[in-house]
Each structure stands twice: as C-alpha cells, then as structure tokens.
Amino acid sequence: MRELSAIFEIKQLSKRIPAGDGLSGERLLLNHINAVIQEPESIAMMGASGQGKSTLLRILACLESADEGELYVHGSSCRSMDRTKWRSQVCYVAQQAVMLPGSVEDNLRTVSRLHGTAYEEQLAIRLMDRSGLDSITMKKSAEDLSGGEKQRLALIRSLMLRPSVLLLDEVTASLDAVSGRLIEEVLMDWHNSEGTSMLWVTHHADQARRVASRAWTLEGGKLLDSGSHSLPDWEEDKEELLGSVNQA
C-alpha cells in the first residue's frame, strides 16, 4: 500500500528508447524503477553517461513521458495533477539554462505569474545576493548574462517557486569552482531551512559527499539506493562511479 506521508514516490517506472547502433526495435533505458523520499533529503544521482539520468529527471518533472509506472508527490499522482502545478512542486533545473524573454526581473516575475504564485521581491534580492549576482541590475536583459550567470538565475527562478522536490541536472557543471561551491551552499541552506528535497545528478564524488546523505546509482536500467544517510566510498572524481557500488 502506498504511504501517503511520502514526499515523493517512483513506482515501476519504465522507459523504452530506440535500440541504436543500427539495430531495429527498442531497448529499456529505465527498467521498472522504484524509489521513495519519505522526508526532506538531499540525494546524489550517480551513473555513467548514457544511463538515462537526465531522461529520468525529465520524466520525474513530467517533461517527458514514461512508458510504464506512476509518480506521486505528497500522495497525488502525476496523471491526475495539472502539469503546471506538478512542475511547480517537482521542479527541474537543466544543465544549460534557458532564459525567458526580457530582463532579469521579468524572468523571476514571469515564472511566478505562470505558476500562480506571489512574486517575493525581497526573496529575489536575497537569493541574487547569496548567489553572487548582487552586482547585476534587475533591469539587465537576461540574454546578456554570461552562461554561469544564466545558470544561477535559473536556479533562483526555481527556488522562488518553493518546490517540494528540486531536480538538479549537473547544475554546477558550467560554473567555475568558486561559483559552484557558492551555489552548493545556497542550495544546502535552502534545503535545511525550507525542507526542499533535492536530487543532484553529478559525476563528481567530492560534490556528492558535500551535498548528499544518500545516493541513487543508475546502471543498466536499474536504480540502486544506497540507503538513508549512507554514501558509497567512491574514488575521487571518477567519471564512472559504478563497478562495485552497483550490483544491479
């Protein structure tokens, strides 16, 4: 029986994609995945390139469809909830930020308007300051920002929705080391103060240790859960952090 107290649940999720390499037919990218977040957590998602991490995050945000399975946030199914409402509660932040037309402030206000939430100006200013964007005027065109500035603005935009679950797809990959650590601190402070659960896709063991108390490892279509408050003893910054960690 489904536990209504769970923040987020993945039940029997499967996704097929073209077989590739000149082969006909399809293959299972995600094979009947199950996972649950019972209480606010920060979780690292590990796995080699091509295992489906980004696809899984997009499915969790209802930006792509699964072939089988169900998703629940606070007991409500993705199938029964309006997509806009779902995406305000389960918010996806891509590795490459996409800016909306207009200024920095337009980007922040438009997202609040689209999702029917109040625009919190003081929160926006505070998050801009915490994220190292305090020198940027709210009237500046969002398209004129650097890549790293756009990424940080996209994160702020998502935080202002106050989601229950934040899906972070290698969000610090385009940032320099100093900015990356700053954003980790901002996100972890938010997690601790707001109770937002976070799922970080990362290839870096050091980052996983800093931001997560639990790991999901994706390989061969299966998801291995390391268990709450337990991280595998990964090698430093190894790109494919699987092997002995994942026996699936």
N, C-alpha and C positions, 0 to 999 in steps of 0.2 A: 504494500500500500504506500502511495506517495505521501511523504511527510510534508504537511502544509507549512511547517515552520522553516523549511529550507529557503534560503535566499535565491538559489539558482540550481536548476537540475537539467542534466542532459540524459535522455533516456533512449537507448537503442538507436543512436544516430548513425546513419549510413549515407555515403555519397559515392556515386559512380562517375567516372570520367572516361574519355576515350583512351583506349589501350596505349596508343602512341607507338613510336619506333616502327611504323609501317604495319602494325598489327591491326586486324579488324576487331570490332567489338569493344567492350568496355572492361575496366578493372575497378575494383573497390579501392578508393582513396581513403575513405573512412569506413570502418567495419564495426557496426553495432557498438558505438562508443557510449559508455555510461560514466557519469561523474556528478558529484553534488557538492555545493558550497552551503554548509549549514549555518555558518556565522561569518561575519566580515573577515576576509582573508586576503593576503597578497600572495599570488601563486605565480611561479615561473613556468612557462611552457617551453620545453626543450625539444630538439629533434633536428635531424639533418635537413638540408634544403630539399624541397620536393616532397616532403612527407605530408603536407597539407595543413600546416599550422595557420597560414593566412586564410586559407579557404574555410577552415573550421571557425576562426574568429568571425569571418563574414557571415557564416551560417548562424552563429550564435547571435549576431546582431540583426538577423532576418534581412540581410542584404543579398544573400544567395539562398537557394532552396536546397534542402536535403532530400534525398530520395525516400528515406525512411526515418522514423524517430520523432520524438517530441522534445520541446524545450519549455521550461517553466521558470517564471520569475515570481517569487512570493506566491506560488501556488497557481498562478494564472498562465495558461498555455499561450504560446506564440500564435497558434492557429486561431484562437478566439479573441486576441487582443488587436486593436488597431495598430498598424505598423509604426506609425509616428509615435504613438505612446510607448510601444515596446522599445524603440530606438532611443527614447529619452531615458528609459530605465536601464537599458543594456546598450551602452554607448561605445562605438568602435572608433578608434583613432588610428588612421593609416600611417604607414612609414613615410609616405610622401604626402604632405599636407596640400589640401585643395582649398583655395580661398574663394569666398563668395564675392560678388561684385561690390565695389565701394571701399569705404575706409575701414580702418581697424575697428572703430566703434560700430560701423554698420555690420561687420561680421559678428560681433558679440551680440548686438541687438537683434539681428535677423534670426539667429538660432533660437533665442528666447521667444521671439514672436511666432516662429514656425511651430514650436512645441508648446505654445500657450503658457509659458512661464514668465514671471515678472523679471524684468531686467534689473539686476542688482549692481548699480554703478560703483558703489564703494568696494564691493567684492571684486569687480573687474579691475579696478585700480590696484587693489591689494595684490591680486594674482599677477598682474603685469609687473609690479614692483618685485615680487618674490621671484619671478621667472627671469629677471634681468632685462626686462623690456621697459623699464621706467623712463628711459630717455626718448622713447618713441611716442609721438603725439597721437592721440586717438583719431585725429583727422587725416593722418597719413594714409595714402592708398595702400590697401593690403597687398596688392600685386607688386608694389615697390619694395616690399620687405625682402630680406635675404632668405635663403632656404631654411636656415636654422631659426630665424625669427618667425617665419610662417609656421614651422612645426610647433613652436612654443605657443603661438596664438591659437592654433588648432586645439592644443591641449586645454588651454584656458577656456576656450569656447565650449568644450565638452564638460569641463568641471562645473561650469556655470549652470548646467542642466541638473546638477546634483544627482547623477545616476546611482542606481543600486550596484551596478556592475560596470566596470570600465575595462574595455578590451584594448590592450596596448600592443600594437604590431610593430615591434622594433622601433619605438618612437624616439629613442635617443641615438639611432644609428647615424643620422645626418648632423648631429651636434658635435662640437669639439668636446674634449674631455671635461673641461671646467663646466660648460653649459650642461653637459649630460649629467654630471653629478648634482648640479643645482636642481635640475628637473626631477631627478630621483628624490631629492629631499622634499621638494614641493609636493610630489605625489604621495610620498610616505606620510608626510604631515597631514595631508588631506585624508588619507586612508585612516589614520589614527584619530583624527578629530571628527570626521564625517561618517565613518563606518562604511565607506565605499569599498566593495570588494574589487580587487584588481587582478587581471590576468595578463602577465607580461610575456610576450614572445621575445626571446633573447637567445643569442648564440654564445653569450659570454658568461662563464661560470662565476666570475667575480661579481658581475651585476646581479646574477641570480641569488647569490649569497647575501648581497646587500639589501635586496628588496623583497625577498620571498622567504616564507617559512615552510613552503610546501612546493612540490614540483609535479607537473604533469609532463610525461615524456611520450611523444608521438612517433611511432615507427611501425611500418608495415600495416597501417590502417588501425592499429590498436593504441589505446591510451593507457599508460602505466601511471598510477597515482602513488607517489612516494609516501603519502600519509601526512596527516597534520603535524606541523612543527618538525618536519624531518626532511632534510635535503641530502641527496647523494653526495658522496665525496668525489666531485668531479675534478679532472685535471684543469689547470689554469687555462682559461680562454681557449679551450679546444673547440674547433668548429663543429665536430660531430660528437656530441656528448652522449653517446648511446652505449653500444657494446655491452659491458657487464651491468650497466644500470637497467637496461630494458631487456627482459627475458621474454617479452610477448611474441 
